[in-house]
Amino acid sequence: MGITKSDLFTKEQNEIARLAKAFAHPARIAILQRVLNAKTCINSDLVQELGLAQATISQHLKELKSAGLIQGNIEGVSMSYCIDPEQWLKVQNLFNGIFNELEAPTASKRC
């Protein structure tokens, strides 16, 4: 088998790109902010609060869960979602690693 384009990059670069894709939709950002601000697990509140269809919310939740950013628990006939704190810290560290590579720009240090 030949190499895929993702094989050209490090495991960390591929992981950051995968996570960035999960963040790449404003509805997912809104969902994450809602879950973070609630500081607890939430469920069907998202449909009313975001004004999106249940199917749309479900698809975004699926993407966020697949990326490991949220975790879900079945409670009766509904799902309850909250942030996965371990994964959230890992994501924060990965992105901070990139952001921290840039030294503070100075007047003499520009492109």
LINVEN-V635846 format. One record per pair of residues at least 24 apart in sequence whose C-alpha atoms are under 10 Angstrom apart, sorted by sequence separation. I is the first residue (numbers start at 1). GAP is how many residues later the second one is. D is the distance in Angstrom with one decimal. If there is no record, write none. Layout:
BEGIN
I&GAP&D  I&GAP&D
END
This chain:
BEGIN
67&24&10.0  27&25&8.7  31&26&8.5  27&29&9.1  28&29&8.6  31&29&8.3  32&29&9.3  41&29&9.7  43&29&9.2  27&30&8.1  31&30&8.0  41&30&9.1  42&30&9.3  43&30&9.6  28&31&9.7  29&31&9.7  41&31&8.4  43&31&9.8  28&32&6.0  32&32&8.5  41&32&8.9  43&32&9.5  27&33&7.3  28&33&7.6  31&33&9.1  27&34&9.7  44&34&7.6  25&35&8.7  28&35&8.5  29&35&9.7  35&35&8.8  43&35&7.0  44&35&7.9  28&36&7.3  43&36&5.8  44&36&8.1  32&37&8.4  42&37&8.2  43&37&4.6  44&37&9.6  22&38&8.7  32&38&8.2  41&38&9.3  42&38&5.2  43&38&6.1  22&39&9.9  31&39&10.0  41&39&5.6  42&39&5.3  43&39&9.0  22&40&10.0  23&40&9.4  40&40&9.3  41&40&4.9  42&40&6.6  22&41&6.3  23&41&8.1  40&41&8.3  41&41&4.4  21&42&9.2  22&42&6.0  40&42&6.2  41&42&7.9  21&43&9.7  22&43&9.2  39&43&8.0  40&43&8.4  19&44&10.0  22&44&8.7  23&44&9.4  38&44&8.9  39&44&8.5  19&45&8.9  22&45&6.5  21&46&9.0  22&46&9.5  23&46&9.6  35&46&7.6  36&46&7.8  19&47&9.8  20&47&9.5  22&47&8.5  35&47&6.0  36&47&6.9  19&48&6.2  34&48&9.7  35&48&6.8  18&49&7.4  19&49&8.8  19&50&8.6  32&50&8.8  32&51&7.8  15&52&9.5  20&71&9.5  19&72&7.5  16&75&7.8  19&75&9.6  20&75&9.1  15&76&9.1  19&76&9.5  16&78&6.7  15&79&8.6  16&79&7.2  13&81&9.2  12&82&7.8  16&82&9.4  13&85&9.9
END
